[in-house]
Amino acid sequence: MRNTTSFKPFPRSLRISKEIVRLLPNAIRSIIPNKIPFLITFTNCVVSSDCSHAKVYFVQHDNTTEHTIALLTLNAKKFRMYFRSKLNIKKIPNFTFIHDTAFPVSKN
């Protein structure tokens, strides 16, 4: 008898979060191309076990984090539409953007 279930070494939410971190820069370039003239690095994404919420952590190399969070939150529905076509999942999570303070940003 053949086993038809495939073993995955890590949970589905972790696989989805890695895909979100990988695809998010392309989503930003296509949705809000000229409104973010500074550098943003997405460090982590935590997706809930039922895939309804995703916390996206980022580091910004500028001092306008409130403006960036407001701009990303304003376009969260557009990000969901973008990921609906890119990810092969039924439920696209709601995005919450959080500035990651674990990494120090140098002031040059």
N, C-alpha and C positions, 0 to 999 in steps of 0.2 A: 504494500500500500504506500502510495506516494504522499508526502506531506505537501499540501498546497499552500500553507501559510508561510509567508516569508518572515524571517527573523530580521528585525532592524536593531542595530546596536544602541540606538538612542531614541527617545520619544518623538512623536510626531510634532509636538509644539516646538521642540528644539530644531528640527529640520526646517520648519516653517520660519522660525526666527532667523536662521542662517540665510535663507532665501530672501527674506525681507531686507536684511542688512546688505546683501549683495546687490539687490535690485533698486534700492532706494535712491542712490545717486542718479541713476538713469531716469527714475521717475521725477526727481527734482528738475533735472535738465529739460525734460519734456513738458512739465506742467508749469513751472515758474522759472523760465530760463534766465531772465535778466534782472530779477528782483533780489537775488542773493549774490552780491558781487564779492563775497568773502568766502573763506575756506571753512567747510564743515566736515568733520570726520565722524561717522557713525560708529560708535564703539560696541554697542550691544543692543539686543532686542530681546525682551522677555514676553513670550506669548502665553496666555493662560491655557490651562489644559483643555478647555472647551473651545478654544480659538476665537473667543469673542472679544478679547482685549489684547492689545500689544503696547508695551511701554518701550519706546525707542529712545536710547541714550545717545547723546552726541556731544562732541567737543567742538567749540567754535574758537577760531583763532582771531577773534575780534571782541570788542566789549559790548556788543549790542545783542545780548542773549535774549532779552525780553522781546525785542523786535523779531528775532528769528523764531522764537517759540510761538508768537502770535501769528506770524506768516505761515509757519508749518501747520498750525492748528486750523487756520482759516482754510487751508487747502487739503485738509484731511479727507474730505469726501472724494476729492479728485484722486487722491492717492489710492483710496479703496477701489475706485473704478479702474485705475491703472493696474492694480494688483489682481483684480478680478480676471483680467485678460491674460496675465502672466503666470499666476499660480493655479495649479490644478486642485483646488479645494472648494468645498461647498460654501463655507462660511469665511468671509474675509473679516479680519479683526478690525475693531475701532482703534485708531492710533492715538497715543498720548506721547508727546515729545517732552523729554526731560533733559536738562543740561547736566552732563556728567562732570562732577567736580573731583573725581578720583585722579584725573590727569592734570598736572599743573601746566598752565599755558604761559610761555615766556613772553615778557613784555619787551619788545625791541623798539 
